[in-house]
Amino acid sequence: NAGVTQTPKFQVLKTGQSMTLQCAQDMNHNSMYWYRQDPGMGLRLIYYSASEGTTDKGEVPNGYNVSRLNKREFSLRLESAAPSQTSVYFCASSFYSGRTDEQYFGPGTRLTVT
Amino acid sequence: GNSVTQMEGPVTLSEEAFLTINCTYTATGYPSLFWYVQYPGEGLQLLLKATKADDKGSNKGFEATYRKETTSFHLEKGSVQVSDSAVYFCALSGRGDQGGKLIFGQGTELSVKP
């Protein structure tokens, strides 16, 4: 059981470049989430997917797009990276049945935009 | 809207000292409350949770009691170890939130010295 996996672990982009962060879970969870972590600000929700085929905006969605490819995979795309998007990105998943339960987190992707 | 406030860190303690990390929240209704821990270079993992008022969550010697009258969920441990050095996040999820979204506090860094 790998849990939640994320690729890549590290990435450096130049302003204006695009990239996709990949996330996969093998726990048969229905809900998946993308967060960003910045010093002193905790984790902030970017987008989430309550179930396969649905996605919704979180607190800080601007500059990002997501795709729930299937039940296992949830990707985050930066179309035109900006220095303000320098952050650590975490993917998480959970089994949601109307009542919030534990979220399982991946190891994170450290992104630097120059 | 819902929010979580944690005491600011970093907190530095000697081994075997008593730990308290304060967490207060603002939410409508009856949220579920969580403490997550992040060890260096890793993703977050659930430490404990409480789903209704007066519930006590506990794990690995850590405890927190859901106090609705003071809207608090303070984390305590009687005797910390060097291995407890990590960042601790308080989080809540409101009842009925679609997809089990979590709202995190800003995190409190704990450093335990031998």
gemmi code that builds the backbone of each chain (N, CA, C; Angstrom):
import gemmi

chains = {
    "A": [
        ("ASN", (0.843, -1.205, 0.000), (0.000, 0.000, 0.000), (0.875, 1.250, 0.000)),
        ("ALA", (0.891, 1.998, -1.126), (1.735, 3.179, -1.199), (1.069, 4.377, -0.546)),
        ("GLY", (-0.271, 4.371, -0.381), (-0.963, 5.527, 0.183), (-1.166, 6.587, -0.886)),
        ("VAL", (-0.708, 7.809, -0.600), (-0.806, 8.915, -1.538), (0.584, 9.216, -2.074)),
        ("THR", (0.728, 9.186, -3.375), (2.021, 9.479, -3.999), (1.906, 10.747, -4.835)),
        ("GLN", (3.001, 11.506, -4.861), (3.052, 12.746, -5.620), (4.327, 12.788, -6.440)),
        ("THR", (4.221, 13.323, -7.639), (5.404, 13.576, -8.457), (5.269, 14.935, -9.118)),
        ("PRO", (6.391, 15.646, -9.299), (7.721, 15.334, -8.785), (7.857, 15.744, -7.323)),
        ("LYS", (8.994, 15.482, -6.708), (9.256, 15.927, -5.339), (9.748, 17.374, -5.310)),
        ("PHE", (10.503, 17.747, -6.313), (11.041, 19.099, -6.405), (10.896, 19.573, -7.848)),
        ("GLN", (10.699, 20.889, -8.024), (10.621, 21.454, -9.364), (10.980, 22.930, -9.302)),
        ("VAL", (11.760, 23.347, -10.278), (12.070, 24.769, -10.436), (11.543, 25.193, -11.797)),
        ("LEU", (10.756, 26.243, -11.819), (10.187, 26.767, -13.054), (10.593, 28.220, -13.227)),
        ("LYS", (10.587, 28.649, -14.473), (10.736, 30.072, -14.741), (9.340, 30.677, -14.867)),
        ("THR", (9.228, 31.955, -14.557), (7.948, 32.654, -14.697), (7.381, 32.435, -16.102)),
        ("GLY", (6.099, 32.058, -16.152), (5.425, 31.854, -17.425), (5.412, 30.413, -17.900)),
        ("GLN", (6.266, 29.576, -17.338), (6.254, 28.169, -17.724), (5.047, 27.470, -17.125)),
        ("SER", (4.705, 26.323, -17.701), (3.582, 25.532, -17.198), (4.087, 24.193, -16.705)),
        ("MET", (3.312, 23.593, -15.840), (3.628, 22.242, -15.384), (2.402, 21.617, -14.725)),
        ("THR", (2.445, 20.303, -14.610), (1.373, 19.553, -13.959), (1.951, 18.740, -12.819)),
        ("LEU", (1.341, 18.874, -11.644), (1.699, 18.060, -10.489), (0.751, 16.857, -10.467)),
        ("GLN", (1.346, 15.693, -10.292), (0.569, 14.469, -10.326), (0.338, 13.926, -8.914)),
        ("CYS", (-0.835, 13.348, -8.704), (-1.171, 12.745, -7.418), (-1.978, 11.481, -7.670)),
        ("ALA", (-1.661, 10.442, -6.925), (-2.424, 9.197, -7.032), (-2.568, 8.573, -5.655)),
        ("GLN", (-3.709, 7.918, -5.428), (-3.943, 7.212, -4.158), (-4.458, 5.805, -4.462)),
        ("ASP", (-4.085, 4.898, -3.588), (-4.470, 3.498, -3.798), (-5.341, 2.977, -2.658)),
        ("MET", (-6.071, 3.875, -1.982), (-6.890, 3.507, -0.834), (-8.376, 3.480, -1.171)),
        ("ASN", (-8.705, 3.613, -2.452), (-10.095, 3.606, -2.916), (-10.918, 4.749, -2.308)),
        ("HIS", (-10.227, 5.864, -2.038), (-10.925, 7.022, -1.500), (-11.722, 7.732, -2.581)),
        ("ASN", (-12.840, 8.339, -2.183), (-13.649, 9.051, -3.157), (-13.277, 10.526, -3.272)),
        ("SER", (-12.739, 11.111, -2.208), (-12.432, 12.541, -2.212), (-10.935, 12.787, -2.250)),
        ("MET", (-10.545, 13.819, -3.017), (-9.125, 14.182, -3.119), (-8.999, 15.699, -3.078)),
        ("TYR", (-7.821, 16.169, -2.639), (-7.624, 17.588, -2.333), (-6.228, 18.020, -2.753)),
        ("TRP", (-6.121, 19.296, -3.118), (-4.823, 19.929, -3.315), (-4.720, 21.129, -2.378)),
        ("TYR", (-3.602, 21.157, -1.608), (-3.309, 22.262, -0.706), (-1.962, 22.871, -1.082)),
        ("ARG", (-1.796, 24.113, -0.677), (-0.468, 24.706, -0.691), (-0.091, 25.124, 0.726)),
        ("GLN", (1.190, 24.990, 1.048), (1.672, 25.321, 2.383), (2.704, 26.420, 2.265)),
        ("ASP", (2.425, 27.527, 2.936), (3.338, 28.663, 2.947), (3.669, 29.013, 4.387)),
        ("PRO", (4.870, 29.491, 4.645), (5.276, 29.789, 6.024), (4.289, 30.714, 6.729)),
        ("GLY", (3.890, 30.328, 7.939), (3.012, 31.167, 8.746), (1.564, 31.171, 8.316)),
        ("MET", (1.221, 30.381, 7.287), (-0.161, 30.438, 6.790), (-0.843, 29.070, 6.822)),
        ("GLY", (-0.198, 28.092, 7.366), (-0.815, 26.777, 7.419), (-1.017, 26.214, 6.028)),
        ("LEU", (-2.002, 25.373, 5.876), (-2.351, 24.807, 4.579), (-3.619, 25.477, 4.074)),
        ("ARG", (-3.625, 25.820, 2.814), (-4.798, 26.421, 2.209), (-5.251, 25.567, 1.041)),
        ("LEU", (-6.546, 25.344, 0.979), (-7.122, 24.463, -0.026), (-7.184, 25.175, -1.370)),
        ("ILE", (-6.652, 24.514, -2.397), (-6.665, 25.097, -3.734), (-7.909, 24.619, -4.499)),
        ("TYR", (-8.028, 23.321, -4.632), (-9.164, 22.675, -5.284), (-9.409, 21.350, -4.573)),
        ("TYR", (-10.628, 20.855, -4.723), (-10.913, 19.527, -4.225), (-11.883, 18.826, -5.165)),
        ("SER", (-11.943, 17.524, -4.981), (-12.832, 16.691, -5.784), (-13.551, 15.753, -4.828)),
        ("ALA", (-14.830, 16.015, -4.621), (-15.590, 15.223, -3.660), (-15.823, 13.803, -4.173)),
        ("SER", (-15.869, 13.632, -5.463), (-16.051, 12.303, -6.044), (-15.552, 12.349, -7.475)),
        ("GLU", (-15.370, 11.172, -8.035), (-14.892, 11.087, -9.419), (-15.851, 11.856, -10.322)),
        ("GLY", (-15.286, 12.712, -11.168), (-16.114, 13.469, -12.105), (-16.516, 14.833, -11.621)),
        ("THR", (-16.181, 15.188, -10.379), (-16.521, 16.520, -9.862), (-15.285, 17.198, -9.303)),
        ("THR", (-15.202, 18.516, -9.527), (-14.144, 19.311, -8.906), (-14.749, 20.645, -8.465)),
        ("ASP", (-14.187, 21.208, -7.399), (-14.674, 22.489, -6.892), (-13.516, 23.321, -6.384)),
        ("LYS", (-13.723, 24.634, -6.434), (-12.684, 25.553, -5.974), (-12.607, 25.561, -4.454)),
        ("GLY", (-11.384, 25.748, -3.979), (-11.172, 25.948, -2.561), (-10.943, 27.412, -2.259)),
        ("GLU", (-10.063, 27.673, -1.314), (-9.819, 29.035, -0.844), (-8.973, 29.856, -1.810)),
        ("VAL", (-7.996, 29.203, -2.481), (-7.037, 29.939, -3.314), (-6.895, 29.301, -4.693)),
        ("PRO", (-7.940, 29.292, -5.538), (-7.882, 28.583, -6.811), (-7.239, 29.343, -7.965)),
        ("ASN", (-7.063, 30.657, -7.821), (-6.608, 31.449, -8.969), (-5.217, 31.024, -9.425)),
        ("GLY", (-5.096, 30.823, -10.749), (-3.822, 30.438, -11.326), (-3.624, 28.941, -11.438)),
        ("TYR", (-4.627, 28.167, -11.027), (-4.537, 26.699, -11.034), (-5.740, 26.087, -11.742)),
        ("ASN", (-5.519, 24.904, -12.297), (-6.607, 24.068, -12.793), (-6.364, 22.649, -12.320)),
        ("VAL", (-7.433, 21.870, -12.258), (-7.300, 20.492, -11.800), (-8.048, 19.567, -12.746)),
        ("SER", (-7.658, 18.303, -12.661), (-8.349, 17.249, -13.407), (-8.440, 16.021, -12.517)),
        ("ARG", (-9.674, 15.534, -12.358), (-9.830, 14.250, -11.665), (-9.900, 13.201, -12.763)),
        ("LEU", (-8.780, 12.613, -13.048), (-8.622, 11.736, -14.208), (-9.427, 10.446, -14.052)),
        ("ASN", (-9.463, 9.928, -12.848), (-10.228, 8.727, -12.499), (-10.299, 8.718, -10.983)),
        ("LYS", (-10.756, 7.650, -10.398), (-10.912, 7.649, -8.948), (-9.555, 7.765, -8.246)),
        ("ARG", (-8.501, 7.268, -8.841), (-7.191, 7.236, -8.208), (-6.399, 8.522, -8.348)),
        ("GLU", (-6.591, 9.249, -9.447), (-5.643, 10.305, -9.812), (-6.300, 11.685, -9.858)),
        ("PHE", (-5.552, 12.666, -9.354), (-6.035, 14.041, -9.284), (-4.838, 14.943, -9.545)),
        ("SER", (-4.837, 15.632, -10.684), (-3.667, 16.417, -11.055), (-3.943, 17.905, -10.902)),
        ("LEU", (-2.880, 18.647, -10.663), (-2.939, 20.106, -10.495), (-2.055, 20.749, -11.557)),
        ("ARG", (-2.605, 21.686, -12.318), (-1.847, 22.309, -13.403), (-1.681, 23.795, -13.158)),
        ("LEU", (-0.449, 24.240, -13.362), (-0.136, 25.659, -13.371), (0.085, 26.036, -14.834)),
        ("GLU", (-0.779, 26.859, -15.389), (-0.705, 27.196, -16.817), (0.409, 28.191, -17.112)),
        ("SER", (0.582, 29.155, -16.223), (1.601, 30.186, -16.421), (2.136, 30.560, -15.034)),
        ("ALA", (3.210, 29.881, -14.646), (3.682, 29.996, -13.270), (4.132, 31.419, -12.935)),
        ("ALA", (3.879, 31.802, -11.678), (4.274, 33.098, -11.160), (5.059, 32.896, -9.872)),
        ("PRO", (5.961, 33.825, -9.535), (6.735, 33.671, -8.291), (5.854, 33.490, -7.050)),
        ("SER", (4.637, 34.056, -7.064), (3.728, 33.901, -5.922), (3.260, 32.453, -5.740)),
        ("GLN", (3.500, 31.628, -6.721), (3.124, 30.219, -6.622), (4.260, 29.345, -6.080)),
        ("THR", (5.357, 29.960, -5.713), (6.412, 29.243, -5.001), (5.852, 28.777, -3.672)),
        ("SER", (5.885, 27.465, -3.447), (5.228, 26.912, -2.274), (5.525, 25.418, -2.206)),
        ("VAL", (5.025, 24.789, -1.149), (5.018, 23.330, -1.073), (3.572, 22.884, -1.281)),
        ("TYR", (3.386, 21.965, -2.214), (2.050, 21.518, -2.586), (1.812, 20.105, -2.057)),
        ("PHE", (0.679, 19.940, -1.393), (0.313, 18.634, -0.857), (-0.995, 18.167, -1.462)),
        ("CYS", (-1.005, 16.918, -1.821), (-2.221, 16.245, -2.234), (-2.702, 15.395, -1.063)),
        ("ALA", (-4.001, 15.260, -0.917), (-4.556, 14.438, 0.154), (-5.784, 13.706, -0.368)),
        ("SER", (-6.158, 12.658, 0.330), (-7.371, 11.936, -0.044), (-8.084, 11.482, 1.219)),
        ("SER", (-9.378, 11.227, 1.081), (-10.146, 10.706, 2.203), (-11.374, 9.970, 1.691)),
        ("PHE", (-11.968, 9.199, 2.586), (-13.246, 8.590, 2.266), (-14.312, 9.453, 2.906)),
        ("TYR", (-15.062, 10.143, 2.088), (-16.069, 11.064, 2.593), (-17.454, 10.476, 2.362)),
        ("SER", (-18.233, 10.377, 3.445), (-19.590, 9.824, 3.321), (-20.575, 10.743, 4.003)),
        ("GLY", (-20.328, 12.041, 3.929), (-21.214, 13.016, 4.553), (-20.699, 13.504, 5.889)),
        ("ARG", (-19.661, 12.851, 6.387), (-19.054, 13.241, 7.654), (-17.546, 13.202, 7.475)),
        ("THR", (-16.877, 14.281, 7.848), (-15.449, 14.385, 7.561), (-14.642, 13.382, 8.365)),
        ("ASP", (-13.788, 12.690, 7.687), (-12.903, 11.735, 8.343), (-11.460, 12.090, 8.009)),
        ("GLU", (-10.554, 11.266, 8.428), (-9.140, 11.522, 8.276), (-8.760, 11.725, 6.822)),
        ("GLN", (-7.927, 12.732, 6.591), (-7.318, 12.916, 5.279), (-5.903, 12.347, 5.335)),
        ("TYR", (-5.501, 11.672, 4.260), (-4.173, 11.091, 4.132), (-3.392, 11.943, 3.138)),
        ("PHE", (-2.202, 12.344, 3.556), (-1.417, 13.281, 2.769), (-0.257, 12.593, 2.058)),
        ("GLY", (0.063, 13.125, 0.873), (1.281, 12.735, 0.192), (2.482, 13.451, 0.776)),
        ("PRO", (3.694, 13.153, 0.265), (4.924, 13.731, 0.817), (5.187, 15.159, 0.374)),
        ("GLY", (4.446, 15.662, -0.609), (4.604, 17.048, -1.017), (5.491, 17.237, -2.236)),
        ("THR", (5.253, 18.345, -2.932), (6.099, 18.798, -4.034), (6.565, 20.208, -3.707)),
        ("ARG", (7.879, 20.387, -3.673), (8.429, 21.718, -3.391), (8.676, 22.414, -4.709)),
        ("LEU", (7.929, 23.479, -4.978), (7.990, 24.204, -6.248), (8.580, 25.592, -6.037)),
        ("THR", (9.567, 25.918, -6.845), (10.151, 27.258, -6.843), (9.960, 27.871, -8.225)),
        ("VAL", (9.411, 29.091, -8.249), (9.226, 29.805, -9.511), (10.119, 31.038, -9.486)),
        ("THR", (11.017, 31.110, -10.444), (11.995, 32.221, -10.461), (11.607, 33.278, -11.487)),
    ],
    "B": [
        ("GLY", (-17.022, 33.289, 8.227), (-16.716, 31.929, 7.839), (-15.953, 31.208, 8.925)),
        ("ASN", (-15.738, 29.916, 8.692), (-15.001, 29.099, 9.659), (-13.519, 29.462, 9.680)),
        ("SER", (-12.917, 29.418, 10.855), (-11.490, 29.714, 10.958), (-10.894, 29.019, 12.179)),
        ("VAL", (-9.574, 28.875, 12.159), (-8.831, 28.248, 13.250), (-7.640, 29.134, 13.589)),
        ("THR", (-7.427, 29.353, 14.889), (-6.289, 30.154, 15.347), (-5.462, 29.332, 16.327)),
        ("GLN", (-4.176, 29.245, 16.063), (-3.261, 28.519, 16.951), (-2.269, 29.481, 17.572)),
        ("MET", (-1.723, 29.069, 18.708), (-0.665, 29.865, 19.307), (0.548, 29.872, 18.389)),
        ("GLU", (1.224, 30.996, 18.409), (2.370, 31.123, 17.528), (3.562, 30.368, 18.083)),
        ("GLY", (4.385, 29.874, 17.181), (5.622, 29.247, 17.598), (6.805, 30.088, 17.195)),
        ("PRO", (8.002, 29.536, 17.218), (8.240, 28.167, 17.655), (8.189, 28.021, 19.166)),
        ("VAL", (7.844, 26.824, 19.606), (7.852, 26.466, 21.016), (9.062, 25.569, 21.246)),
        ("THR", (9.879, 25.934, 22.212), (11.060, 25.146, 22.542), (10.950, 24.641, 23.960)),
        ("LEU", (11.029, 23.323, 24.136), (10.916, 22.698, 25.447), (12.079, 21.740, 25.670)),
        ("SER", (12.333, 21.481, 26.934), (13.283, 20.431, 27.292), (12.555, 19.105, 27.357)),
        ("GLU", (13.294, 18.040, 27.118), (12.710, 16.694, 27.190), (12.026, 16.497, 28.541)),
        ("GLU", (10.871, 15.835, 28.530), (10.046, 15.516, 29.693), (9.226, 16.706, 30.187)),
        ("ALA", (9.290, 17.845, 29.534), (8.458, 18.981, 29.928), (7.016, 18.749, 29.490)),
        ("PHE", (6.106, 19.542, 30.090), (4.686, 19.494, 29.755), (4.429, 20.402, 28.557)),
        ("LEU", (3.613, 19.917, 27.638), (3.317, 20.665, 26.432), (1.855, 21.064, 26.381)),
        ("THR", (1.608, 22.321, 26.027), (0.278, 22.785, 25.644), (0.422, 23.627, 24.391)),
        ("ILE", (-0.366, 23.314, 23.384), (-0.464, 24.154, 22.188), (-1.934, 24.560, 22.076)),
        ("ASN", (-2.171, 25.862, 22.151), (-3.541, 26.353, 22.149), (-4.132, 26.415, 20.752)),
        ("CYS", (-5.414, 26.074, 20.670), (-6.154, 26.149, 19.416), (-7.572, 26.609, 19.730)),
        ("THR", (-8.011, 27.655, 19.069), (-9.397, 28.094, 19.179), (-9.985, 28.176, 17.780)),
        ("TYR", (-11.294, 28.089, 17.708), (-11.916, 28.043, 16.402), (-13.168, 28.915, 16.360)),
        ("THR", (-13.542, 29.262, 15.156), (-14.814, 29.939, 14.882), (-15.529, 29.108, 13.839)),
        ("ALA", (-16.746, 28.708, 14.149), (-17.494, 27.890, 13.202), (-18.966, 27.945, 13.552)),
        ("THR", (-19.784, 27.767, 12.537), (-21.214, 27.629, 12.782), (-21.507, 26.153, 13.029)),
        ("GLY", (-22.471, 25.889, 13.829), (-22.856, 24.510, 14.082), (-21.842, 23.767, 14.926)),
        ("TYR", (-21.677, 22.506, 14.611), (-20.841, 21.617, 15.427), (-19.765, 20.968, 14.556)),
        ("PRO", (-18.611, 21.642, 14.438), (-17.578, 21.085, 13.555), (-16.901, 19.868, 14.170)),
        ("SER", (-16.235, 19.094, 13.351), (-15.283, 18.098, 13.817), (-13.924, 18.779, 13.922)),
        ("LEU", (-13.127, 18.365, 14.911), (-11.838, 18.998, 15.168), (-10.714, 17.974, 15.093)),
        ("PHE", (-9.570, 18.415, 14.599), (-8.451, 17.511, 14.340), (-7.132, 18.176, 14.748)),
        ("TRP", (-6.173, 17.335, 15.139), (-4.781, 17.737, 15.219), (-3.983, 16.856, 14.263)),
        ("TYR", (-3.220, 17.537, 13.385), (-2.306, 16.851, 12.478), (-0.877, 17.205, 12.866)),
        ("VAL", (0.042, 16.293, 12.554), (1.463, 16.529, 12.833), (2.262, 16.359, 11.555)),
        ("GLN", (3.245, 17.223, 11.381), (4.116, 17.156, 10.206), (5.560, 17.060, 10.679)),
        ("TYR", (6.174, 15.908, 10.443), (7.591, 15.733, 10.754), (8.428, 16.295, 9.612)),
        ("PRO", (9.650, 16.684, 9.887), (10.475, 17.345, 8.864), (10.531, 16.570, 7.555)),
        ("GLY", (10.243, 17.274, 6.468), (10.340, 16.690, 5.137), (9.209, 15.751, 4.750)),
        ("GLU", (8.173, 15.685, 5.579), (7.074, 14.756, 5.310), (5.751, 15.490, 5.137)),
        ("GLY", (4.739, 14.724, 4.693), (3.390, 15.259, 4.671), (2.753, 15.203, 6.051)),
        ("LEU", (1.528, 15.695, 6.142), (0.817, 15.697, 7.425), (0.226, 14.322, 7.690)),
        ("GLN", (0.132, 13.997, 8.983), (-0.574, 12.779, 9.367), (-1.457, 13.080, 10.570)),
        ("LEU", (-2.591, 12.400, 10.617), (-3.542, 12.643, 11.692), (-2.959, 12.199, 13.023)),
        ("LEU", (-3.050, 13.086, 14.027), (-2.611, 12.747, 15.376), (-3.801, 12.320, 16.240)),
        ("LEU", (-4.865, 13.104, 16.220), (-6.068, 12.759, 16.967), (-7.233, 13.597, 16.458)),
        ("LYS", (-8.443, 13.205, 16.873), (-9.620, 13.939, 16.427), (-10.729, 13.836, 17.464)),
        ("ALA", (-11.715, 14.743, 17.353), (-12.914, 14.706, 18.185), (-14.064, 15.207, 17.341)),
        ("THR", (-15.183, 14.557, 17.442), (-16.282, 14.877, 16.539), (-17.468, 15.533, 17.220)),
        ("LYS", (-17.493, 15.579, 18.568), (-18.585, 16.270, 19.227), (-18.097, 16.850, 20.549)),
        ("ALA", (-18.892, 17.774, 21.069), (-18.510, 18.489, 22.289), (-18.225, 17.522, 23.433)),
        ("ASP", (-17.152, 17.842, 24.190), (-16.684, 17.091, 25.366), (-15.965, 15.797, 25.005)),
        ("ASP", (-15.882, 15.467, 23.725), (-15.068, 14.322, 23.311), (-13.608, 14.612, 23.595)),
        ("LYS", (-12.863, 13.597, 23.986), (-11.416, 13.711, 24.141), (-10.763, 12.808, 23.121)),
        ("GLY", (-9.920, 13.394, 22.270), (-9.110, 12.607, 21.354), (-7.759, 12.345, 21.998)),
        ("SER", (-7.187, 11.150, 21.757), (-5.881, 10.853, 22.332), (-5.114, 9.901, 21.432)),
        ("ASN", (-3.784, 10.056, 21.451), (-2.927, 9.203, 20.634), (-1.477, 9.495, 20.998)),
        ("LYS", (-0.672, 8.489, 21.162), (0.770, 8.614, 21.417), (1.071, 9.521, 22.608)),
        ("GLY", (0.208, 9.560, 23.612), (0.425, 10.387, 24.785), (-0.119, 11.796, 24.656)),
        ("PHE", (-0.555, 12.179, 23.464), (-1.171, 13.480, 23.240), (-2.675, 13.386, 23.499)),
        ("GLU", (-3.238, 14.499, 24.013), (-4.674, 14.570, 24.250), (-5.194, 15.946, 23.865)),
        ("ALA", (-6.474, 15.990, 23.491), (-7.149, 17.267, 23.268), (-8.628, 17.047, 23.515)),
        ("THR", (-9.271, 18.012, 24.193), (-10.689, 17.910, 24.518), (-11.457, 18.984, 23.771)),
        ("TYR", (-12.524, 18.599, 23.140), (-13.401, 19.479, 22.369), (-14.249, 20.273, 23.359)),
        ("ARG", (-13.949, 21.572, 23.501), (-14.663, 22.433, 24.446), (-15.512, 23.422, 23.667)),
        ("LYS", (-16.813, 23.156, 23.596), (-17.671, 24.044, 22.810), (-17.878, 25.382, 23.513)),
        ("GLU", (-17.897, 25.378, 24.848), (-18.186, 26.618, 25.565), (-17.072, 27.642, 25.395)),
        ("THR", (-15.831, 27.162, 25.184), (-14.705, 28.074, 24.969), (-14.196, 28.005, 23.529)),
        ("THR", (-14.885, 27.291, 22.673), (-14.486, 27.049, 21.273), (-12.997, 26.758, 21.173)),
        ("SER", (-12.565, 25.747, 21.928), (-11.141, 25.430, 21.972), (-10.895, 23.937, 21.808)),
        ("PHE", (-9.658, 23.618, 21.419), (-9.247, 22.215, 21.237), (-7.736, 22.182, 21.469)),
        ("HIS", (-7.325, 22.463, 22.691), (-5.903, 22.587, 23.018), (-5.224, 21.232, 23.060)),
        ("LEU", (-4.030, 21.166, 22.506), (-3.253, 19.924, 22.480), (-2.321, 19.880, 23.697)),
        ("GLU", (-2.294, 18.735, 24.390), (-1.451, 18.585, 25.575), (-0.713, 17.257, 25.551)),
        ("LYS", (0.471, 17.275, 26.159), (1.218, 16.037, 26.405), (1.998, 16.213, 27.695)),
        ("GLY", (1.945, 15.200, 28.520), (2.531, 15.322, 29.852), (4.048, 15.349, 29.868)),
        ("SER", (4.684, 14.670, 28.934), (6.142, 14.543, 28.959), (6.638, 14.386, 27.520)),
        ("VAL", (7.164, 15.465, 26.955), (7.554, 15.408, 25.549), (8.927, 14.758, 25.385)),
        ("GLN", (9.132, 14.209, 24.190), (10.390, 13.581, 23.821), (10.993, 14.307, 22.624)),
        ("VAL", (12.275, 14.116, 22.408), (12.943, 14.737, 21.264), (12.228, 14.364, 19.965)),
        ("SER", (11.727, 13.135, 19.912), (11.057, 12.652, 18.702), (9.720, 13.339, 18.441)),
        ("ASP", (9.226, 14.128, 19.392), (7.982, 14.894, 19.188), (8.228, 16.198, 18.437)),
        ("SER", (9.475, 16.534, 18.178), (9.794, 17.756, 17.435), (9.167, 17.687, 16.048)),
        ("ALA", (8.305, 18.645, 15.746), (7.522, 18.625, 14.513), (6.704, 19.909, 14.464)),
        ("VAL", (5.924, 20.045, 13.391), (4.954, 21.133, 13.307), (3.566, 20.541, 13.518)),
        ("TYR", (2.767, 21.180, 14.366), (1.444, 20.688, 14.729), (0.383, 21.641, 14.183)),
        ("PHE", (-0.620, 21.054, 13.539), (-1.694, 21.831, 12.923), (-3.032, 21.442, 13.537)),
        ("CYS", (-3.780, 22.451, 13.937), (-5.161, 22.264, 14.351), (-6.047, 22.488, 13.125)),
        ("ALA", (-7.121, 21.728, 12.999), (-7.981, 21.855, 11.821), (-9.423, 21.559, 12.187)),
        ("LEU", (-10.325, 22.096, 11.399), (-11.742, 21.796, 11.606), (-12.427, 21.522, 10.282)),
        ("SER", (-13.521, 20.804, 10.399), (-14.395, 20.609, 9.261), (-15.818, 20.794, 9.715)),
        ("GLY", (-16.533, 21.668, 9.030), (-17.907, 21.940, 9.403), (-18.814, 20.811, 8.958)),
        ("ARG", (-19.850, 20.614, 9.698), (-20.824, 19.587, 9.328), (-21.482, 19.976, 8.018)),
        ("GLY", (-21.639, 19.011, 7.157), (-22.337, 19.256, 5.913), (-21.489, 19.876, 4.841)),
        ("ASP", (-20.207, 20.196, 5.160), (-19.335, 20.722, 4.107), (-19.192, 19.678, 3.007)),
        ("GLN", (-19.323, 20.099, 1.784), (-19.181, 19.174, 0.676), (-17.768, 18.641, 0.581)),
        ("GLY", (-17.634, 17.381, 0.498), (-16.334, 16.786, 0.219), (-15.376, 16.729, 1.376)),
        ("GLY", (-15.815, 17.052, 2.582), (-14.949, 16.906, 3.748), (-13.794, 17.858, 3.811)),
        ("LYS", (-13.986, 19.088, 3.374), (-12.903, 20.060, 3.389), (-12.446, 20.343, 4.815)),
        ("LEU", (-11.140, 20.588, 4.954), (-10.559, 20.963, 6.231), (-10.067, 22.406, 6.171)),
        ("ILE", (-10.205, 23.099, 7.299), (-9.620, 24.429, 7.450), (-8.554, 24.328, 8.524)),
        ("PHE", (-7.324, 24.738, 8.188), (-6.175, 24.563, 9.064), (-5.792, 25.869, 9.746)),
        ("GLY", (-5.267, 25.740, 10.970), (-4.559, 26.840, 11.594), (-3.196, 26.992, 10.942)),
        ("GLN", (-2.439, 27.986, 11.399), (-1.176, 28.308, 10.746), (-0.036, 27.384, 11.129)),
        ("GLY", (-0.265, 26.510, 12.092), (0.773, 25.576, 12.497), (1.628, 26.127, 13.626)),
        ("THR", (2.068, 25.226, 14.513), (2.951, 25.586, 15.621), (4.139, 24.645, 15.592)),
        ("GLU", (5.320, 25.216, 15.454), (6.531, 24.397, 15.420), (6.998, 24.106, 16.832)),
        ("LEU", (7.219, 22.843, 17.127), (7.713, 22.405, 18.435), (9.124, 21.851, 18.284)),
        ("SER", (10.025, 22.330, 19.116), (11.381, 21.811, 19.157), (11.656, 21.337, 20.576)),
        ("VAL", (12.024, 20.062, 20.723), (12.314, 19.488, 22.032), (13.809, 19.204, 22.114)),
        ("LYS", (14.449, 19.791, 23.130), (15.894, 19.626, 23.319), (16.179, 18.553, 24.363)),
        ("PRO", (17.252, 17.775, 24.152), (17.590, 16.724, 25.123), (18.007, 17.316, 26.462)),
    ],
}
model = gemmi.Model(1)
for chain_id, residues in chains.items():
    chain = gemmi.Chain(chain_id)
    for i, (resn, *xyz) in enumerate(residues, 1):
        res = gemmi.Residue()
        res.name, res.seqid = resn, gemmi.SeqId(i, " ")
        for name, pos in zip(("N", "CA", "C"), xyz):
            atom = gemmi.Atom()
            atom.name, atom.element = name, gemmi.Element(name[0])
            atom.pos, atom.b_iso = gemmi.Position(*pos), 0.0
            res.add_atom(atom)
        chain.add_residue(res)
    model.add_chain(chain)
structure = gemmi.Structure()
structure.add_model(model)
structure.setup_entities()
